Amino acid sequence: MNKAIVKFSSVTYAMKAKAVVESNGGKSFIKRSVKKTGKDGCGYSLIVEGNVSKYLNLFDLNRVKYIGYEMVQ
């Protein structure tokens, strides 16, 4: 199973992404990001489990903007 941390500029985008993941059978958890930089906004992340590339494509298709992502184990 793949797992990634996807960064968002706001909790709103993180919540939208969580809904996209869960409506497509995946698991996800919203967490406040540890580091806070000015360009990243509020700094929320979504921990995604499952087919990460599929969910990233769905974020793009549903216009859910994310800053970046990092694969984790």
TAZIZI-V819691 format. One record per pair of residues at least 24 apart in sequence whose ideal C-beta (glycine too) atoms are under 10 Angstrom apart, sorted by the first residue. I is the first residue (numbers start at 1). J is the second residue. If there is no record, write none. Layout:
BEGIN
<<I,J> <I,J>>
END
This chain:
BEGIN
<<1,26> <1,27> <1,49> <1,50> <1,51> <1,52> <2,26> <2,48> <2,49> <2,50> <2,51> <2,52> <2,53> <2,54> <2,55> <2,71> <2,72> <2,73> <3,27> <3,47> <3,48> <3,49> <3,50> <3,52> <3,70> <3,71> <3,72> <3,73> <4,28> <4,45> <4,46> <4,47> <4,48> <4,49> <4,50> <4,52> <4,53> <4,55> <4,56> <4,69> <4,70> <4,71> <4,72> <5,29> <5,31> <5,33> <5,45> <5,46> <5,47> <5,48> <5,52> <5,68> <5,69> <5,70> <5,71> <5,72> <6,44> <6,45> <6,46> <6,47> <6,48> <6,52> <6,55> <6,56> <6,59> <6,64> <6,66> <6,67> <6,68> <6,69> <6,70> <7,33> <7,35> <7,40> <7,41> <7,43> <7,44> <7,45> <7,46> <7,66> <7,67> <7,68> <7,69> <7,70> <8,33> <8,40> <8,41> <8,42> <8,43> <8,44> <8,45> <8,46> <8,59> <8,64> <8,65> <8,66> <8,67> <8,68> <9,39> <9,40> <9,41> <9,42> <9,43> <9,44> <9,65> <9,66> <9,67> <10,40> <10,41> <10,42> <10,43> <10,44> <10,65> <11,41> <11,42> <11,43> <11,44> <12,41> <12,42> <12,44> <12,64> <13,41> <13,42> <13,44> <13,46> <13,59> <13,63> <13,64> <13,65> <13,66> <13,67> <14,42> <14,43> <14,44> <14,45> <14,46> <14,64> <14,66> <15,44> <15,46> <15,64> <16,46> <16,59> <16,62> <16,63> <16,64> <16,65> <17,44> <17,45> <17,46> <17,48> <17,55> <17,56> <17,58> <17,59> <17,62> <17,64> <17,65> <17,66> <18,46> <18,47> <18,48> <18,64> <19,62> <19,64> <20,46> <20,48> <20,55> <20,58> <20,59> <20,61> <20,62> <20,64> <21,46> <21,47> <21,48> <21,49> <21,50> <21,51> <21,52> <21,54> <21,55> <21,58> <21,59> <21,64> <23,58> <23,62> <24,50> <24,51> <24,54> <24,55> <24,58> <25,50> <25,51> <25,54> <26,50> <26,51> <26,52> <26,54> <26,55> <26,58> <28,55> <33,67> <37,67> <39,67> <40,67> <40,68> <41,67> <43,67> <45,69> <45,70> <47,72> <48,72>>
END
